C-alpha cells in the first residue's frame, strides 16, 4: 500500500505546493495527489492554481508518481484533457494516474453553460473517458453526443498508457464506474458507507482494479489548534456529495457552513494532535479493500504535518505492514 500526500490547490499557491511536494518526497510519502479547482470552496482557502501546469513543474522537480482529479466535458474539452495527459506522460512515463469526475458547479459553470443534472453529467463523463482513452491510443476521433469532437488526433503520444480512474462518492456511481474505469478514487466517509462504495465498485467490474482512498485529517501541536484549523479551512466541505456538486460559489458554501459547529467537524475529519492516534487510524483504513491512501491535512500547518508523519507515522505504519506480512507468511 502506498501512502500519498494531498496537494490542495484550493488552499495553497502553486509555488508553495511545489515546495510542499518536495518536502513530502523527502519525508517518505510515496506519491502526490493533486486537486483541480477553478475556485476554492471558501475565501479562507483563497487559491486555485492550474493543476496541469503545476504538474509539469512538480513532476520535473521530484521523482514521485502523481495522481490527479479532473472533470472533463464543460470547463475542459476531452480532447484538451487527452492532450495534457499525453504531454505529461510522454515526459514522465508511468508516473501519472488521472481520476475523471463528473465535476462540480463551483468550477465548471465558469463557462456560462447550463449545469446538467447528475445523469447527464455521468453520461458526459463516460463519453469523455472513452474519447480520452481512444485519443491516447492514437485514434482519430469524430463524436456527436453530449460532447462533440471533430477530427481530433494526438500527434504526441505517451510511451506508457496512463490509467484513467473514476472519482466517486456514492455506491451507485462506484458501481457504474466499475464497468469502465481502470480504478476508483473515493474519499473517506463513515466506514459502513465506505464499504458499500468499495463493494459496489468491486462487484460491478472493479474486482481486481486499484482503489485510492483520500483521508481528511487535521493534525497540529494541540487538538484545539487542529480543530480550529479544520473549522477555518474545511467547514464548507463536509456536506452531502449532491450539495458539494451543485453549490455554485464560495459565498454560497460559506452561507451553508454558518450553522456548522466545531464539534460537527469530528464526524467528517480525523482531528487529533496524537501521532499514535493517526497510526491507528491509517491502519484501520489499510484494512479496507483499498490499494492506496492519500492523506489530506486540511489545516494550513503542512510543514509540521509532513515532518512528523514522515518521521513517525509513515514508518510506524510500514513497520506494522511488515510484521503483519511476516505473520501471515508464517501461517
C-alpha positions as CSV (number, residue, x, y, z in Angstrom):
1,X,0.0,0.0,0.0
2,X,1.2,3.5,-1.0
3,X,0.7,6.5,1.3
4,X,0.2,9.7,-0.7
5,X,0.3,13.5,0.1
6,X,-2.6,15.7,-1.0
7,X,-1.6,18.8,-2.9
8,X,-4.6,21.0,-2.3
9,X,-4.7,23.8,-5.0
10,X,-7.6,25.4,-3.2
11,X,-5.5,26.1,-0.1
12,X,-2.0,27.0,-1.3
13,X,-0.4,28.9,-4.1
14,X,1.3,26.8,-6.8
15,X,4.8,27.8,-5.6
16,X,4.0,26.8,-2.0
17,X,2.6,23.5,-3.2
18,X,5.7,22.8,-5.2
19,X,7.8,23.3,-2.1
20,X,5.5,21.1,-0.1
21,X,5.6,18.3,-2.7
22,X,9.4,18.3,-2.4
23,X,9.2,18.1,1.4
24,X,6.7,15.2,1.1
25,X,9.0,13.3,-1.1
26,X,11.9,13.9,1.3
27,X,9.7,12.8,4.2
28,X,8.9,9.4,2.7
29,X,5.4,9.9,1.1
30,X,5.0,7.5,-1.8
31,X,3.1,9.7,-4.2
32,X,1.3,13.0,-4.6
33,X,-2.4,13.5,-5.4
34,X,-3.4,16.8,-7.0
35,X,-6.7,18.5,-6.8
36,X,-8.1,20.6,-9.7
37,X,-10.2,23.7,-8.9
38,X,-11.1,26.9,-10.7
39,X,-12.4,28.4,-7.4
40,X,-11.7,27.5,-3.7
41,X,-14.5,26.2,-1.5
42,X,-14.3,29.3,0.6
43,X,-12.4,32.6,0.9
44,X,-10.2,31.4,3.7
45,X,-8.7,28.9,1.4
46,X,-8.1,31.5,-1.2
47,X,-6.3,29.8,-4.1
48,X,-6.9,27.8,-7.3
49,X,-3.8,27.3,-9.4
50,X,-4.0,25.5,-12.7
51,X,-3.2,21.9,-11.9
52,X,-1.9,20.7,-15.3
53,X,0.7,23.5,-15.4
54,X,1.7,22.8,-11.8
55,X,2.1,19.0,-12.5
56,X,4.7,19.7,-15.2
57,X,6.8,21.6,-12.7
58,X,6.2,19.2,-9.8
59,X,7.0,16.1,-11.8
60,X,10.2,17.6,-13.0
61,X,11.2,18.7,-9.5
62,X,10.5,15.3,-7.8
63,X,10.7,11.7,-8.8
64,X,7.4,10.6,-7.3
65,X,4.4,9.3,-9.1
66,X,1.3,11.6,-9.2
67,X,-2.4,11.2,-9.4
68,X,-4.9,14.0,-10.1
69,X,-8.6,14.7,-10.3
70,X,-10.1,16.2,-13.5
71,X,-13.6,16.8,-14.7
72,X,-13.7,16.8,-18.5
73,X,-16.7,17.9,-20.5
74,X,-17.5,21.5,-19.6
75,X,-14.5,23.5,-18.3
76,X,-12.2,21.1,-20.2
77,X,-12.9,19.7,-23.6
78,X,-11.9,16.0,-23.5
79,X,-9.5,16.4,-26.5
80,X,-7.6,19.0,-24.5
81,X,-7.6,16.8,-21.4
82,X,-6.2,14.0,-23.5
83,X,-3.5,16.3,-25.0
84,X,-2.5,17.4,-21.5
85,X,-2.3,13.9,-20.2
86,X,-0.3,12.7,-23.2
87,X,2.2,15.6,-22.8
88,X,2.8,14.8,-19.2
89,X,3.1,11.1,-19.6
90,X,5.4,11.4,-22.6
91,X,7.8,13.4,-20.5
92,X,7.2,11.3,-17.3
93,X,6.3,7.7,-18.4
94,X,4.4,5.7,-15.9
95,X,4.2,8.5,-13.3
96,X,0.6,9.8,-13.8
97,X,-2.8,8.5,-12.9
98,X,-5.9,10.6,-13.6
99,X,-9.2,10.3,-11.9
100,X,-12.1,11.6,-14.0
101,X,-15.1,13.0,-12.3
102,X,-18.5,14.5,-13.3
103,X,-17.5,17.9,-11.9
104,X,-18.8,20.5,-9.5
105,X,-20.8,23.6,-10.4
106,X,-18.4,25.8,-8.4
107,X,-15.7,25.0,-11.0
108,X,-17.5,24.1,-14.2
109,X,-20.0,26.9,-14.5
110,X,-17.3,29.5,-15.4
111,X,-18.1,28.5,-19.0
112,X,-21.6,30.0,-18.6
113,X,-23.2,26.8,-19.8
114,X,-26.1,25.2,-18.0
115,X,-25.2,22.9,-15.2
116,X,-26.6,19.5,-16.1
117,X,-28.4,17.1,-13.7
118,X,-26.3,14.1,-12.4
119,X,-27.5,11.6,-15.0
120,X,-26.4,13.8,-17.9
121,X,-23.2,14.6,-16.1
122,X,-22.4,10.9,-15.8
123,X,-23.2,10.3,-19.5
124,X,-20.9,13.2,-20.4
125,X,-18.2,11.8,-18.2
126,X,-18.5,8.3,-19.8
127,X,-18.3,9.8,-23.3
128,X,-15.3,11.9,-22.3
129,X,-13.5,9.0,-20.8
130,X,-14.0,6.9,-23.9
131,X,-12.8,9.8,-26.1
132,X,-9.7,10.4,-24.0
133,X,-8.8,6.7,-24.0
134,X,-9.1,6.4,-27.8
135,X,-7.1,9.6,-28.3
136,X,-4.3,8.3,-26.1
137,X,-4.2,5.2,-28.3
138,X,-3.6,7.4,-31.3
139,X,-7.0,7.2,-32.9
140,X,-8.7,10.0,-34.9
141,X,-12.0,10.8,-33.2
142,X,-15.2,12.2,-34.6
143,X,-18.0,12.2,-32.0
144,X,-21.5,13.6,-31.7
145,X,-23.1,13.2,-28.3
146,X,-23.3,15.2,-25.1
147,X,-19.9,16.4,-26.2
148,X,-18.7,16.9,-29.8
149,X,-15.3,16.2,-31.3
150,X,-14.2,16.8,-34.9
151,X,-11.1,15.3,-36.5
152,X,-9.2,15.1,-33.2
153,X,-5.9,13.2,-33.2
154,X,-2.9,13.4,-30.8
155,X,0.4,13.6,-32.6
156,X,2.4,13.3,-29.4
157,X,1.5,10.1,-27.7
158,X,2.6,8.6,-24.3
159,X,5.1,5.8,-24.2
160,X,3.0,4.2,-21.4
161,X,-0.8,4.4,-21.3
162,X,-1.9,6.1,-18.1
163,X,-4.7,4.6,-16.1
164,X,-8.0,6.5,-16.1
165,X,-9.8,6.2,-12.7
166,X,-13.3,7.4,-11.8
167,X,-13.8,9.7,-8.9
168,X,-17.0,8.6,-7.0
169,X,-18.5,9.1,-3.5
170,X,-21.7,7.1,-3.8
171,X,-22.3,3.3,-4.2
172,X,-24.4,4.0,-7.3
173,X,-21.6,5.9,-9.1
174,X,-19.0,3.4,-7.9
175,X,-21.0,0.5,-9.4
176,X,-21.4,2.3,-12.7
177,X,-17.6,3.2,-12.7
178,X,-16.6,-0.4,-12.2
179,X,-17.7,-1.2,-15.7
180,X,-15.4,1.3,-17.5
181,X,-12.8,2.9,-15.2
182,X,-9.3,1.5,-14.6
183,X,-9.6,2.2,-10.9
184,X,-11.6,4.2,-8.3
185,X,-10.8,7.4,-6.3
186,X,-13.0,8.0,-3.3
187,X,-12.9,9.9,-0.1
188,X,-13.4,8.7,3.5
189,X,-16.9,8.6,4.9
190,X,-18.4,6.5,7.7
191,X,-16.9,3.0,7.4
192,X,-20.3,1.3,6.7
193,X,-20.9,3.7,3.8
194,X,-17.4,3.5,2.6
195,X,-17.6,-0.3,2.5
196,X,-20.7,0.0,0.4
197,X,-18.9,2.2,-2.1
198,X,-15.9,-0.2,-2.3
199,X,-18.2,-3.3,-2.6
200,X,-20.3,-1.6,-5.3
201,X,-17.1,-1.0,-7.4
202,X,-15.7,-4.4,-6.8
203,X,-18.9,-6.3,-7.6
204,X,-19.6,-4.5,-10.8
205,X,-16.4,-4.9,-12.8
206,X,-13.8,-3.5,-10.5
207,X,-12.8,-6.7,-8.7
208,X,-9.0,-6.5,-9.5
209,X,-8.7,-2.8,-10.0
210,X,-6.9,-0.3,-7.7
211,X,-8.8,1.9,-5.3
212,X,-7.3,5.2,-3.9
213,X,-8.9,6.4,-0.7
214,X,-8.5,10.1,0.3
215,X,-8.5,10.6,4.1
216,X,-9.2,14.0,5.5
217,X,-7.4,14.8,8.8
218,X,-6.3,17.8,10.8
219,X,-3.1,17.4,12.8
220,X,-1.4,20.1,14.9
221,X,0.6,20.5,18.1
222,X,-2.7,20.6,20.1
223,X,-6.1,19.2,19.4
224,X,-7.6,22.7,19.8
225,X,-5.3,24.0,17.1
226,X,-6.2,21.1,14.9
227,X,-9.9,21.7,15.4
228,X,-9.6,25.4,14.8
229,X,-7.7,24.8,11.6
230,X,-10.2,22.3,10.4
231,X,-13.1,24.7,11.0
232,X,-11.4,27.6,9.3
233,X,-10.4,25.7,6.2
234,X,-12.8,22.8,5.8
235,X,-16.2,23.5,7.3
236,X,-17.5,24.2,3.8
237,X,-16.5,20.7,2.6
238,X,-18.5,18.4,4.9
239,X,-21.8,18.3,3.1
240,X,-23.5,15.6,1.1
241,X,-22.0,14.9,-2.3
242,X,-25.1,16.3,-4.1
243,X,-24.7,19.6,-2.2
244,X,-21.0,19.8,-3.0
245,X,-21.7,19.2,-6.7
246,X,-24.5,21.7,-7.1
247,X,-23.4,24.7,-4.9
248,X,-22.1,27.4,-7.2
249,X,-19.9,29.9,-5.4
250,X,-17.5,30.2,-2.4
251,X,-20.0,32.6,-0.8
252,X,-22.8,30.0,-1.2
253,X,-20.6,27.4,0.5
254,X,-19.9,29.9,3.4
255,X,-23.6,30.5,3.8
256,X,-24.2,26.8,4.1
257,X,-21.4,26.5,6.7
258,X,-22.8,29.2,9.0
259,X,-24.5,26.7,11.2
260,X,-21.6,24.2,11.3
261,X,-20.4,23.8,14.9
262,X,-16.8,22.9,15.8
263,X,-17.9,19.5,17.2
264,X,-19.6,18.7,13.8
265,X,-16.1,18.6,12.2
266,X,-15.2,15.4,14.1
267,X,-17.7,13.4,12.0
268,X,-16.0,14.4,8.8
269,X,-12.3,15.0,9.6
270,X,-10.0,13.0,11.8
271,X,-8.8,15.7,14.3
272,X,-6.0,15.0,16.8
273,X,-2.6,16.1,18.0
274,X,-1.5,12.5,18.6
275,X,0.8,10.8,16.1
276,X,-0.1,7.4,17.7
277,X,-3.8,8.0,17.1
278,X,-3.1,8.6,13.4
279,X,-1.1,5.4,13.2
280,X,-4.2,3.6,14.4
281,X,-6.5,5.5,12.0
282,X,-4.3,4.8,9.0
283,X,-4.0,1.1,10.0
284,X,-7.8,0.9,10.2
285,X,-8.2,2.3,6.7
286,X,-5.5,0.0,5.4
287,X,-7.6,-3.0,6.4
288,X,-10.2,-2.0,3.9
289,X,-10.1,-3.3,0.4
290,X,-8.1,-0.3,-1.0
291,X,-4.8,-0.1,-2.8
292,X,-3.6,3.4,-1.7
293,X,-4.3,6.1,0.9
294,X,-4.0,9.8,0.3
295,X,-3.6,11.9,3.5
296,X,-5.0,15.4,3.3
297,X,-4.1,17.5,6.3
298,X,-6.9,20.1,5.9
299,X,-5.4,22.9,8.0
300,X,-2.6,25.2,6.9
301,X,0.2,23.6,9.0
302,X,1.6,21.5,6.3
303,X,5.3,21.6,7.2
304,X,4.8,20.2,10.7
305,X,2.4,17.5,9.3
306,X,4.8,16.4,6.6
307,X,7.8,16.3,9.0
308,X,6.0,14.5,11.9
309,X,4.2,12.0,9.7
310,X,7.5,11.4,7.7
311,X,9.5,10.7,10.9
312,X,6.9,8.8,12.9
313,X,3.6,7.9,11.4
314,X,4.6,6.5,8.0
315,X,7.5,4.4,9.3
316,X,5.3,3.0,12.1
317,X,2.5,2.1,9.6
318,X,5.0,0.5,7.3
319,X,6.6,-1.5,10.1
320,X,3.1,-2.7,11.1
321,X,2.6,-3.9,7.5
322,X,5.9,-5.7,7.6
323,X,5.1,-7.5,10.8
324,X,1.6,-8.5,9.6
325,X,3.0,-9.8,6.3
326,X,5.6,-11.8,8.2
327,X,2.9,-13.2,10.5
328,X,0.7,-14.1,7.5
329,X,3.6,-15.8,5.7
330,X,4.4,-18.0,8.7
331,X,0.8,-19.1,8.9
